[in-house]
Amino acid sequence: MTEHVTLEDDFLAAALELRATLATIKHLEAQAALLKETIAKALAVGEIGVDSRTGEQLVTVRAGARKFSADLAKQILPSDVVERLQVTTIDAKKAKEILAPALYDAACTQNKASVVAL
């Protein structure tokens, strides 16, 4: 059961400010995403957007990061090469299916507790 604790003084102020700050961040992230979409329409990858009044460099468009795709590798590489790339690993989903709950829990680590605004 979740216990409710009444916050007062500095703790209440911190909780209220955290919630307001996170709401502001969420709004600003959405606004930044829209602005980036607009800028991407004007610039190609590698180009630098410059202030027309001052000449100051403001923004650039970077190429997307390259990421190895196992699915693509399976399609384009010879099967003997694909076999050499494969490894055997322990799968957490399979472990949860097979192990007794106590054994599964014993093999788990726990992340640091975190404060979450509601």
RAVENWO-V472669 format. One record per run of one state. SS is the DSSP state (alpha for helix, beta for strand, coil for the rest). FROM is the first residue (numbers start at 1). TO is the last residue. If there is no record, write none. Layout:
SS&FROM&TO, SS&FROM&TO
//
This chain:
coil&1&8, alpha&9&42, coil&43&47, beta&48&50, coil&51&56, beta&57&60, coil&61&69, alpha&70&76, coil&77&78, alpha&79&85, coil&86&91, alpha&92&98, coil&99&100, alpha&101&106, coil&107&118
//
